Structure formats: C-alpha cells, structure tokens
C-alpha cells in the first residue's frame, strides 16, 4: 500500500507542477492561443497585460480571444472577459468601449478603412451574451449591443448553428 501512496504523491506533485506553468501574459495578449488559454489561472494577469485605457485594444483582444476559445475554455474565457471589460468600463466612457465591441463583432463598420474584424462571429456573440448580463456591464451599453444583435439577427442566424439561447441572453 505504500507504493500506491508514493505513486499517488508523484501524480499529485506532477499535477501541482503543471498548474504552475508560467504564462507569458504580454505574449498571450499579442497572440492568443488555445494551448496557452487552457493554462491561464489568473484572468487579472491578462487584464494587466492589455492597455485598458484604450477601448480599441480591449475590443481587439476580445476578438482575438474569440478566435482561440473552445467549449473547453469557455469558462476561463468568460473570466478573462469579465476582468478585462470590468476594468475597461471603469476607465473609459462606456460608449467608446461599446462602439469598439460592436466594430469587433462586425455589427458596425469601423472608421478605419483598412479595418477587418479579427473575431469569430459565434464565439464573439457567446462572449458578449455572457458579458451583457454581468453587473459591471452598463445597462445602456447592454441595450445598445442587444439592439444591434437584434437588427442583424437574420444574418447572424445564418452564421450560427445554435442561436436561440444566445439571442435569449440579449433579450431578443
């Protein structure tokens, strides 16, 4: 029986060491990947690596995050978005971040001619469906985003397989 305990101790030690893998947060913010996303345990460290005083940077990162998230990383993606947007809304005019999020979602055109939204439409909607219901998200901003999602509901429905629950999050 002592062999089992020793074995168990090793396994336990291995999983603890695995949890302590160092994440290069600035690198992750510049180029998110699913492999690194799976290792993130401190969403606030991601927030610290993003310039939250610039709503364009924040929205752009949320868009990039939407491209690498999966069912496996949805919960950690929600925590990252919560930390990031709570910080961004606290530091900026809510309408600025709302506009940048709408641009990143592809629901309004950017003033920059060369801009192409870097987001996965479905995952971006999933992230926003989660975010608009949170305490930190200003109700006025949630209403604006919901209105744009509602306006483009038909187009979005064609791009997204299971959209009924998603639209419900936007009170549509």
ChimeraX commands (.cxc) that place a marker at each C-alpha (Angstrom):
marker #1 position 0.00,0.00,0.00 radius 0.5
marker #1 position 2.92,2.36,0.50 radius 0.5
marker #1 position 3.70,2.01,-3.22 radius 0.5
marker #1 position 0.23,3.30,-4.07 radius 0.5
marker #1 position 0.68,6.30,-1.78 radius 0.5
marker #1 position 4.06,7.09,-3.24 radius 0.5
marker #1 position 2.61,6.80,-6.72 radius 0.5
marker #1 position -0.33,8.99,-5.72 radius 0.5
marker #1 position 2.11,11.52,-4.23 radius 0.5
marker #1 position 4.00,11.69,-7.51 radius 0.5
marker #1 position 0.84,12.16,-9.53 radius 0.5
marker #1 position -0.30,14.85,-7.15 radius 0.5
marker #1 position 3.09,16.54,-7.38 radius 0.5
marker #1 position 3.02,16.38,-11.17 radius 0.5
marker #1 position -0.41,17.98,-11.43 radius 0.5
marker #1 position 0.63,20.73,-8.98 radius 0.5
marker #1 position 3.73,21.48,-11.04 radius 0.5
marker #1 position 1.60,21.51,-14.19 radius 0.5
marker #1 position -0.71,24.14,-12.70 radius 0.5
marker #1 position 2.30,26.37,-12.06 radius 0.5
marker #1 position 3.39,26.60,-15.69 radius 0.5
marker #1 position 4.39,30.19,-16.30 radius 0.5
marker #1 position 2.25,32.04,-18.80 radius 0.5
marker #1 position 3.82,34.92,-20.70 radius 0.5
marker #1 position 0.79,37.20,-20.44 radius 0.5
marker #1 position 2.00,40.02,-22.73 radius 0.5
marker #1 position 2.81,37.40,-25.40 radius 0.5
marker #1 position -0.61,35.78,-24.92 radius 0.5
marker #1 position -2.32,39.17,-25.31 radius 0.5
marker #1 position -0.36,39.84,-28.52 radius 0.5
marker #1 position -1.04,36.38,-29.96 radius 0.5
marker #1 position -3.56,34.31,-28.01 radius 0.5
marker #1 position -3.54,30.55,-28.49 radius 0.5
marker #1 position -5.85,27.84,-27.23 radius 0.5
marker #1 position -2.93,25.92,-25.69 radius 0.5
marker #1 position -1.96,28.91,-23.53 radius 0.5
marker #1 position -5.61,29.82,-22.82 radius 0.5
marker #1 position -6.04,26.37,-21.25 radius 0.5
marker #1 position -3.22,27.15,-18.80 radius 0.5
marker #1 position -4.45,30.55,-17.60 radius 0.5
marker #1 position -5.42,30.57,-13.95 radius 0.5
marker #1 position -5.25,34.33,-13.30 radius 0.5
marker #1 position -7.59,36.31,-15.59 radius 0.5
marker #1 position -6.49,39.53,-13.88 radius 0.5
marker #1 position -2.95,38.94,-15.22 radius 0.5
marker #1 position -4.38,39.05,-18.75 radius 0.5
marker #1 position -6.14,42.33,-17.88 radius 0.5
marker #1 position -2.85,43.78,-16.60 radius 0.5
marker #1 position -1.20,42.91,-19.93 radius 0.5
marker #1 position -3.88,44.72,-22.01 radius 0.5
marker #1 position -3.92,48.53,-22.16 radius 0.5
marker #1 position -7.38,49.01,-20.64 radius 0.5
marker #1 position -7.22,52.75,-21.21 radius 0.5
marker #1 position -7.57,52.04,-24.94 radius 0.5
marker #1 position -11.03,50.59,-25.75 radius 0.5
marker #1 position -9.82,49.62,-29.25 radius 0.5
marker #1 position -7.07,47.41,-27.77 radius 0.5
marker #1 position -9.53,45.81,-25.36 radius 0.5
marker #1 position -12.11,45.03,-28.05 radius 0.5
marker #1 position -9.40,43.80,-30.41 radius 0.5
marker #1 position -8.09,41.40,-27.75 radius 0.5
marker #1 position -11.62,40.11,-27.01 radius 0.5
marker #1 position -11.97,39.48,-30.76 radius 0.5
marker #1 position -8.66,37.57,-30.87 radius 0.5
marker #1 position -9.71,35.61,-27.77 radius 0.5
marker #1 position -12.96,34.62,-29.55 radius 0.5
marker #1 position -10.88,33.04,-32.32 radius 0.5
marker #1 position -9.00,30.68,-29.97 radius 0.5
marker #1 position -11.64,29.78,-27.38 radius 0.5
marker #1 position -13.42,26.43,-27.44 radius 0.5
marker #1 position -16.02,24.63,-25.32 radius 0.5
marker #1 position -13.15,23.54,-23.07 radius 0.5
marker #1 position -12.00,27.14,-22.49 radius 0.5
marker #1 position -15.38,28.92,-22.36 radius 0.5
marker #1 position -15.34,29.32,-18.57 radius 0.5
marker #1 position -11.81,30.77,-18.47 radius 0.5
marker #1 position -12.63,33.00,-21.48 radius 0.5
marker #1 position -15.64,34.37,-19.57 radius 0.5
marker #1 position -13.45,35.12,-16.55 radius 0.5
marker #1 position -10.89,36.91,-18.74 radius 0.5
marker #1 position -13.59,38.97,-20.49 radius 0.5
marker #1 position -15.20,39.83,-17.13 radius 0.5
marker #1 position -11.91,41.03,-15.66 radius 0.5
marker #1 position -10.98,42.92,-18.83 radius 0.5
marker #1 position -14.32,44.63,-19.51 radius 0.5
marker #1 position -14.91,45.49,-15.84 radius 0.5
marker #1 position -11.55,47.27,-15.85 radius 0.5
marker #1 position -12.14,48.90,-19.24 radius 0.5
marker #1 position -15.63,50.18,-18.37 radius 0.5
marker #1 position -14.24,51.61,-15.12 radius 0.5
marker #1 position -11.53,53.55,-17.00 radius 0.5
marker #1 position -13.37,54.73,-20.14 radius 0.5
marker #1 position -16.51,56.31,-21.46 radius 0.5
marker #1 position -18.86,53.30,-21.83 radius 0.5
marker #1 position -19.97,54.39,-25.30 radius 0.5
marker #1 position -16.37,54.18,-26.57 radius 0.5
marker #1 position -15.91,50.56,-25.48 radius 0.5
marker #1 position -19.44,49.71,-26.68 radius 0.5
marker #1 position -18.63,51.06,-30.17 radius 0.5
marker #1 position -15.33,49.18,-30.31 radius 0.5
marker #1 position -17.06,45.94,-29.28 radius 0.5
marker #1 position -19.72,46.44,-31.98 radius 0.5
marker #1 position -16.96,47.00,-34.57 radius 0.5
marker #1 position -15.11,43.88,-33.41 radius 0.5
marker #1 position -18.36,41.90,-33.57 radius 0.5
marker #1 position -18.72,43.08,-37.17 radius 0.5
marker #1 position -22.06,44.76,-36.39 radius 0.5
marker #1 position -20.92,48.29,-37.30 radius 0.5
marker #1 position -18.25,49.50,-39.69 radius 0.5
marker #1 position -15.01,50.90,-38.41 radius 0.5
marker #1 position -13.98,54.43,-39.30 radius 0.5
marker #1 position -10.62,52.96,-40.28 radius 0.5
marker #1 position -10.90,51.96,-43.94 radius 0.5
marker #1 position -8.40,49.09,-43.69 radius 0.5
marker #1 position -10.04,47.53,-40.62 radius 0.5
marker #1 position -11.10,43.89,-40.71 radius 0.5
marker #1 position -12.65,42.47,-37.54 radius 0.5
marker #1 position -10.40,39.78,-36.06 radius 0.5
marker #1 position -13.09,37.73,-34.39 radius 0.5
marker #1 position -15.05,34.53,-34.61 radius 0.5
marker #1 position -18.67,35.69,-35.02 radius 0.5
marker #1 position -20.23,32.90,-32.97 radius 0.5
marker #1 position -17.71,32.95,-30.12 radius 0.5
marker #1 position -17.73,36.75,-30.02 radius 0.5
marker #1 position -21.52,36.62,-29.65 radius 0.5
marker #1 position -21.15,33.99,-26.92 radius 0.5
marker #1 position -18.68,36.19,-25.02 radius 0.5
marker #1 position -20.93,39.24,-25.36 radius 0.5
marker #1 position -24.05,37.23,-24.43 radius 0.5
marker #1 position -22.24,36.38,-21.20 radius 0.5
marker #1 position -20.85,39.89,-20.62 radius 0.5
marker #1 position -24.05,41.91,-21.14 radius 0.5
marker #1 position -25.65,40.09,-18.20 radius 0.5
marker #1 position -22.87,40.91,-15.73 radius 0.5
marker #1 position -23.02,43.60,-13.04 radius 0.5
marker #1 position -20.04,45.54,-14.40 radius 0.5
marker #1 position -21.65,45.91,-17.86 radius 0.5
marker #1 position -23.52,49.23,-18.06 radius 0.5
marker #1 position -27.23,48.60,-18.83 radius 0.5
marker #1 position -27.15,51.30,-21.54 radius 0.5
marker #1 position -24.27,49.52,-23.30 radius 0.5
marker #1 position -26.03,46.15,-22.97 radius 0.5
marker #1 position -29.16,47.65,-24.59 radius 0.5
marker #1 position -27.14,49.09,-27.48 radius 0.5
marker #1 position -25.32,45.82,-28.18 radius 0.5
marker #1 position -28.59,43.87,-27.89 radius 0.5
marker #1 position -30.27,46.27,-30.34 radius 0.5
marker #1 position -27.52,45.72,-32.93 radius 0.5
marker #1 position -27.62,41.95,-32.44 radius 0.5
marker #1 position -31.42,42.07,-32.86 radius 0.5
marker #1 position -31.11,44.21,-36.02 radius 0.5
marker #1 position -28.71,41.67,-37.56 radius 0.5
marker #1 position -30.46,38.60,-36.13 radius 0.5
marker #1 position -31.22,37.07,-39.56 radius 0.5
marker #1 position -27.65,37.47,-40.83 radius 0.5
marker #1 position -26.25,36.14,-37.55 radius 0.5
marker #1 position -28.68,33.19,-37.54 radius 0.5
marker #1 position -27.22,32.07,-40.87 radius 0.5
marker #1 position -23.69,32.07,-39.40 radius 0.5
marker #1 position -24.54,30.43,-36.10 radius 0.5
marker #1 position -25.95,26.96,-35.61 radius 0.5
marker #1 position -27.47,27.10,-32.13 radius 0.5
marker #1 position -28.52,30.72,-31.71 radius 0.5
marker #1 position -31.82,30.56,-29.79 radius 0.5
marker #1 position -30.19,30.51,-26.34 radius 0.5
marker #1 position -27.67,33.09,-27.45 radius 0.5
marker #1 position -30.36,35.52,-28.58 radius 0.5
marker #1 position -32.22,34.95,-25.31 radius 0.5
marker #1 position -29.17,36.38,-23.48 radius 0.5
marker #1 position -29.69,39.59,-25.43 radius 0.5
marker #1 position -33.42,39.59,-24.51 radius 0.5
marker #1 position -34.39,39.03,-28.16 radius 0.5
marker link #1:1,2 radius 0.2
marker link #1:2,3 radius 0.2
marker link #1:3,4 radius 0.2
marker link #1:4,5 radius 0.2
marker link #1:5,6 radius 0.2
marker link #1:6,7 radius 0.2
marker link #1:7,8 radius 0.2
marker link #1:8,9 radius 0.2
marker link #1:9,10 radius 0.2
marker link #1:10,11 radius 0.2
marker link #1:11,12 radius 0.2
marker link #1:12,13 radius 0.2
marker link #1:13,14 radius 0.2
marker link #1:14,15 radius 0.2
marker link #1:15,16 radius 0.2
marker link #1:16,17 radius 0.2
marker link #1:17,18 radius 0.2
marker link #1:18,19 radius 0.2
marker link #1:19,20 radius 0.2
marker link #1:20,21 radius 0.2
marker link #1:21,22 radius 0.2
marker link #1:22,23 radius 0.2
marker link #1:23,24 radius 0.2
marker link #1:24,25 radius 0.2
marker link #1:25,26 radius 0.2
marker link #1:26,27 radius 0.2
marker link #1:27,28 radius 0.2
marker link #1:28,29 radius 0.2
marker link #1:29,30 radius 0.2
marker link #1:30,31 radius 0.2
marker link #1:31,32 radius 0.2
marker link #1:32,33 radius 0.2
marker link #1:33,34 radius 0.2
marker link #1:34,35 radius 0.2
marker link #1:35,36 radius 0.2
marker link #1:36,37 radius 0.2
marker link #1:37,38 radius 0.2
marker link #1:38,39 radius 0.2
marker link #1:39,40 radius 0.2
marker link #1:40,41 radius 0.2
marker link #1:41,42 radius 0.2
marker link #1:42,43 radius 0.2
marker link #1:43,44 radius 0.2
marker link #1:44,45 radius 0.2
marker link #1:45,46 radius 0.2
marker link #1:46,47 radius 0.2
marker link #1:47,48 radius 0.2
marker link #1:48,49 radius 0.2
marker link #1:49,50 radius 0.2
marker link #1:50,51 radius 0.2
marker link #1:51,52 radius 0.2
marker link #1:52,53 radius 0.2
marker link #1:53,54 radius 0.2
marker link #1:54,55 radius 0.2
marker link #1:55,56 radius 0.2
marker link #1:56,57 radius 0.2
marker link #1:57,58 radius 0.2
marker link #1:58,59 radius 0.2
marker link #1:59,60 radius 0.2
marker link #1:60,61 radius 0.2
marker link #1:61,62 radius 0.2
marker link #1:62,63 radius 0.2
marker link #1:63,64 radius 0.2
marker link #1:64,65 radius 0.2
marker link #1:65,66 radius 0.2
marker link #1:66,67 radius 0.2
marker link #1:67,68 radius 0.2
marker link #1:68,69 radius 0.2
marker link #1:69,70 radius 0.2
marker link #1:70,71 radius 0.2
marker link #1:71,72 radius 0.2
marker link #1:72,73 radius 0.2
marker link #1:73,74 radius 0.2
marker link #1:74,75 radius 0.2
marker link #1:75,76 radius 0.2
marker link #1:76,77 radius 0.2
marker link #1:77,78 radius 0.2
marker link #1:78,79 radius 0.2
marker link #1:79,80 radius 0.2
marker link #1:80,81 radius 0.2
marker link #1:81,82 radius 0.2
marker link #1:82,83 radius 0.2
marker link #1:83,84 radius 0.2
marker link #1:84,85 radius 0.2
marker link #1:85,86 radius 0.2
marker link #1:86,87 radius 0.2
marker link #1:87,88 radius 0.2
marker link #1:88,89 radius 0.2
marker link #1:89,90 radius 0.2
marker link #1:90,91 radius 0.2
marker link #1:91,92 radius 0.2
marker link #1:92,93 radius 0.2
marker link #1:93,94 radius 0.2
marker link #1:94,95 radius 0.2
marker link #1:95,96 radius 0.2
marker link #1:96,97 radius 0.2
marker link #1:97,98 radius 0.2
marker link #1:98,99 radius 0.2
marker link #1:99,100 radius 0.2
marker link #1:100,101 radius 0.2
marker link #1:101,102 radius 0.2
marker link #1:102,103 radius 0.2
marker link #1:103,104 radius 0.2
marker link #1:104,105 radius 0.2
marker link #1:105,106 radius 0.2
marker link #1:106,107 radius 0.2
marker link #1:107,108 radius 0.2
marker link #1:108,109 radius 0.2
marker link #1:109,110 radius 0.2
marker link #1:110,111 radius 0.2
marker link #1:111,112 radius 0.2
marker link #1:112,113 radius 0.2
marker link #1:113,114 radius 0.2
marker link #1:114,115 radius 0.2
marker link #1:115,116 radius 0.2
marker link #1:116,117 radius 0.2
marker link #1:117,118 radius 0.2
marker link #1:118,119 radius 0.2
marker link #1:119,120 radius 0.2
marker link #1:120,121 radius 0.2
marker link #1:121,122 radius 0.2
marker link #1:122,123 radius 0.2
marker link #1:123,124 radius 0.2
marker link #1:124,125 radius 0.2
marker link #1:125,126 radius 0.2
marker link #1:126,127 radius 0.2
marker link #1:127,128 radius 0.2
marker link #1:128,129 radius 0.2
marker link #1:129,130 radius 0.2
marker link #1:130,131 radius 0.2
marker link #1:131,132 radius 0.2
marker link #1:132,133 radius 0.2
marker link #1:133,134 radius 0.2
marker link #1:134,135 radius 0.2
marker link #1:135,136 radius 0.2
marker link #1:136,137 radius 0.2
marker link #1:137,138 radius 0.2
marker link #1:138,139 radius 0.2
marker link #1:139,140 radius 0.2
marker link #1:140,141 radius 0.2
marker link #1:141,142 radius 0.2
marker link #1:142,143 radius 0.2
marker link #1:143,144 radius 0.2
marker link #1:144,145 radius 0.2
marker link #1:145,146 radius 0.2
marker link #1:146,147 radius 0.2
marker link #1:147,148 radius 0.2
marker link #1:148,149 radius 0.2
marker link #1:149,150 radius 0.2
marker link #1:150,151 radius 0.2
marker link #1:151,152 radius 0.2
marker link #1:152,153 radius 0.2
marker link #1:153,154 radius 0.2
marker link #1:154,155 radius 0.2
marker link #1:155,156 radius 0.2
marker link #1:156,157 radius 0.2
marker link #1:157,158 radius 0.2
marker link #1:158,159 radius 0.2
marker link #1:159,160 radius 0.2
marker link #1:160,161 radius 0.2
marker link #1:161,162 radius 0.2
marker link #1:162,163 radius 0.2
marker link #1:163,164 radius 0.2
marker link #1:164,165 radius 0.2
marker link #1:165,166 radius 0.2
marker link #1:166,167 radius 0.2
marker link #1:167,168 radius 0.2
marker link #1:168,169 radius 0.2
marker link #1:169,170 radius 0.2
marker link #1:170,171 radius 0.2
marker link #1:171,172 radius 0.2
view
